[in-house]
Amino acid sequence: MPTRGLLRRGARLVRDTGRWRLVATCALLLLALFLAGWDWNRPLGSGAAREIPTADAERGLYDWRAATFAPRVAQDQRILMVVYDDQTLIATRKRSPLDRGLLARALRNMDAMGAKSIGIDILFDQPQDEDGELLSALRSMHTPVWLGYANLGDNQEQIIFEQQQFLDRFVRAARTAKVRPASIRLETDADNVARSWPVPTPGQPPLLTLAMQPSPSFRDYRGAIRFRLPVRQADGSEEPVIPSLQIDTLADPAMAPALAAMVRGRHVLIGGDIVDIDQFETPLSGRQARSTMIGLEVHATMLAQLLDGARLVAVPEGWRWLAALLVICAAGLTSLAELRWFALVPALGVQAGAIAGVPLWLQARGWDTKGLPAVGWVLGWVLAFTAIGVAARAVTSQQRRFAQAALGKYLPRDIAAQILAEPEKLALHGEKRQIFTLFTDLEGFTKLSHAIAPEMVAQLLNRYLDMLSDVVLAHGGTIDKFVGDAVVAFWGAPIARPDDGRNAALAAYAMWQAGEAFRRDLPPGVPPIGRTRVGLHHGEAIVGNFGGEGRIQYTALGDSMNTASRLEAANKALETTVLVSRDAMLLSGLDWWRPMGRVRLRGRSTPVDLFEPAPEFPVEDRAALAEILAAFDGEDAVAQSAARERLKAMVNHHPDDAAIANLLYRYEYVGEGGSYGLG
């Protein structure tokens, strides 16, 4: 099964990776898990400088999600912002804060209009001439009023000690059953964007939003602020989500009756809209005409969220880490599987869709995805995929080098490389092939092994087999097996080449030569060793992997193997060194052959025409020998007698050629059918 294969491959990867590479890979995987699971909104230490590296990217992606899926709503009729701006300050000849006489008149009018509650986002931290008028108005209010309050401990950039002292005195002087302080503190992230409800500071009064509309479910809420976008009108225009009025108009007694309907029953928030003061960026900054939002509107947005009961549910920490683990596992398994492109592309598409789609789906469903590490998922996936891939490739490369080295002991280097690149070329089942099969044997080695020390036997045998193996591989052959001192090899599988016949014939002769060199280079004290005999045949065989589940061997089976083995054995009786069947001779393309007659091999009834490579035998004698043997094949007794005389003369001309003498002997005792039987 694929799962079992992946687990097996993973176990092999752990086993073969090596200690230090395994430690490095585990460290990278832990880093990937951290990136994919850590809440980017939570600092690593104290201060923004200890944020995770991906925090800026996470913020940007969250802002895009929040703005894309921000609900579009009609103008909110429950809240009213009353603002003063630079024009108001110019008209009242007060820079900041607001003229308190103007504020006092506006408060009296709104109280008469029936406002539900009033929140003042203004710090009364320095004296004004109109303080008495404002305190008088506050003490007479029937509407709940919440005075903006800040603490020196968490607002050191905007308030100093003396201002704190005056603010405390003013709040105490204004405090009644209807007038109380409320915290107007807002929080921003390191990039000065307001995204979350502020964390309460010990000793501070309740947050302005919770003071104006108490809500047990929001008392401990620290999640994302739900920002909203206005509904587009038919003409393409947009009304502000939170309506607003200039404080000047509400302070004007003549205008008050006309504006009463906009105040009655509403939560009223009073604050400034001053250039470069109390301005906040929000996730909507890129979607609105204004790039910033005044603090008063942030408070109004939070109040609307509270009134709607829109407590956004954050992704539980356990779920977040589980998702991170799934991301890392998916990346690791994908890398470990080494899928082909047609399977890899869909797998990557599904994973990319999940990584990109889940945060969007959660945001669209009203979840708080502010701390969701969406960028972390991507980076974690890439890091895990790379870490596993690099480790797997390193192990695979190591295994490949080992496999190539191992295959190189049995196959030519280029064939081994081709099989590693295309494993399907090494058939996992039997298939019929026309191959050239070669058998060798070393005369007298078994007898010799009883006469010398076992260590010397092993040393001599290994050197001999190395020499013959090098010949096979140098001529593009495949080593089938070693049987004692014998070498079995073939050409034409697993990959067939046009020059297999020529290479096999050249290898057969070169192996005999290597055997002669081995004989001449024996260590002192080692008795003489006999010749290397070689048999070569071309025919059909079944080639493939054979064996049980635990052990298989790539080998060839069939009659052609038996024929080559008997050709090798026939060398002893015929006093030759290399015997090749007619089929192998014809396909070799070489012209150095001399015919060695027709024989019936041991255990065979059909005679075989034999040939021996004889590059040093005179060309004219090779031609004469072919004519002589052709005469023996005829039925003319006179011609056969003349051929016998010519063969005798050739034997006398080559007195040291035992194979020719043996050939004459055989033709003097030819059996039935004109062939000599062995065995």
Buried (B, 14 or more C-beta within 10 A) or exposed (E): EEEEEBEEBBEBBEEBBBEEBBEBBBEBBEBBBBBBBBBBBEBEEEEEEEBBEBBBBBBBBBBBBBBEBBEEEEEBEBBBBBBBBBEBBEEBEBEBBBBBBBBBBBBBBBBBBBBBBBBBBBBBBBEBEBBEBBBEBBEBBEBBBBBBBBBBEBBEEEBEEEBBEBBBEBBEBBBEEBBBBBBBBBBBBEEEBBBBBBEBBEEBBBBBBBBBBEEEEBEEBBBBBBBBBBEEEEEEEBEEBBBBBBBBBBBBEEBBEEBBEBBEEBBBBBBBBBEEEBBBBBBBBEBBEEEBBBBBBBBBBBBBBBBBEBBBEBBEEEEBBEBBBBBBEBBBBBBBBEBEEEEEEEBBEEBEEBBBEBBBEBBEEEBBBBBBBBBBBBBBBEBBBBBBBBBBEBBBEEBBEEBBEEBBEBBBEEBBBBBBEEEEEBBEEBEEBBBBBBBBBBBBBEEBBEEBEEEBBEBBBEEBBEBBBEBBBEBBBBBBEBEEBBBBBBBBBBBEEEEBBBBBBBBBBBBBBBBEEBBEEBEEEBEEBBBBBBBBBBBEBBBBEBEEEEEEEBBBEBEBBBBBBBBBBBBBBBBBBBBBBBBBBEBBEBEBBBBBBBBBBEEBEEBBBBBBBBEEBEEEBBEBBEEBBEBBEEEEEEBBEEBBEBBEEBBEEBEEBEBBBBBBEBBEEBEEEBBBBBE
